[in-house]
Amino acid sequence: MMRKILKPKGKKRPALFFTPMTAESEDILCHLAFHNSSQANLVFVASSGKIVMTNKTACSLLGYSRKELLTLNVHDIFETGEGGFKDLYKKGLPMGVLKETLTVLKRDGTKLTCKITSASFLGNHNIKKTIATLENMAKSSQIQQSDDQEKHKSLIADVASARSSSDAAFIRLGNLEHELDNEITINQQLKSSSRLQKISFKKELDKKISLEIRLKENQIAEAIIDAKELERSDIGKELHDNVNQLLGATRLYLDMAKKDDVNREMYLTRSSEYTLSAIEEIRKLTKGLTADAIKNFGLFEAIRNICKDTMEVNPLKISYKLDLLIENKVNDKFKLNVYRIMQEQLTNILKHAKATEVTISLSQNKKFLLLSITDNGVGFDTGKRKEGIGITNIKSRSTAYNGRADFVSKPGQGCVLNVKFPLKDVLLNQT
């Protein structure tokens, strides 16, 4: 914005040049003008009446601090009775200027009659807002008289000034030039301050971004370590629960081949098959594959096969009762988990129980899928016996599906393993 100063004729003065103000500087000056205005001003959201901006004069007039005013609604300030701000608000505060005389409530409950001048505008994000100027009518008459006196004095001064010499006019012109120079200096200082604020903000932002990047890197490193540990644990479980069982069966068939000349070839063939199966499982394990037996033949067929093979090489009778409807209700990963639990418990029975009969049951009720494995072996004291890796693996596999594994046993009374899985966590049609 440029200002032009009229010059007296007959005397040349140096030309004045001004730099146009930027939108940013104008915005800062507008905020300064608003906050330092001698008039009480409020800005509120037209739809809700929420006060979003105020100035010092409004705070002084109403008796509130700026922080307190910004927590209020215009309905808290203007009297809402008939003929008051309620009626004005019903008009919808249309775009344009609207003037009304309303009663204003101060913080201490005092009522003031004020002349309200309001104007609506569209702010950021097209939100309709209203700026209201409050004028205390009780003081307006005094101010008007004072203004009239000031105008009269000013008029007399202007007449006297008009009669003064031309030198006085030049002095006035010099003062105006000095004022303009000061204004330009203030604008330059505002621009410099704005640049410094931007630089400071950018440095702070870069610092926060750098901290967030380091935090993310640490989280990723921790996640990688956790994944590796989980993978190692899974590999250890597969080696113990599957490959170890296959190698154990291989050894049993070899022992049987040594003792039974008639069926030696059959036992050696079975031993070879289990050895090849162990090699294949190790190969799959290195590639992260699941057991093909479960995928290709299903859980129940896998259970029948392992029971048949176990009874052929051990003096053990195994009976099983399986709910055939379960097969198609659960996924292959859960089937493999149940198979590994059953496989692990059979191994524990063969190693420690000295049992002659084993019963396997897989069923479901309204809330749970139930796996039960019972033997008539020597049993053990559940309170004294320490949990080995086998029992630990069974409980770990149970909790993977929010299940629970309980061992019920006493010395000389066999053992019962009960595993319960909530149906909502294992059925395919559950979320």
Buried (B, 14 or more C-beta within 10 A) or exposed (E): EEEEEEEEEEEEEEEBEEEEBEEEBEEBBEEEEBBEBEEBBBBBBBEEBBBEBBBBBBBEBBBBEEEBBEEBEBBEBBBBEEEBBBEBBEEEBEEEEBEBEBBBBEBEEEEBBBBBBBBBEEBEEEEBBBBBBBBBEEEBEEEEEEEEEEEEEEEEEEEEEEEEEEEEBBEEBEEEBEEBEEBBEEBEEBBEEBEEEEEEEEEEEEEEEEEEEEEEEEEEEEEEEEEEEEEEEEEEBBBBBBBBBBBBBBEBBBEBBEEEEEBEEBBBEBBEBBBEBBEBBBEBBEEEEBBEBBEEEBBBEBBBEBBEBBEBBBEBEBEBEBBEEBBEBBEBEBBBBBBBBBBBBBBBBBEBBEBEEBBBBBBBEEEBBBBBBBBBBBBBEBEEEEEEBBBEBBBBBBEEBEBEBEBBBEEEEBBBBBBBBBBEBBBEEEE
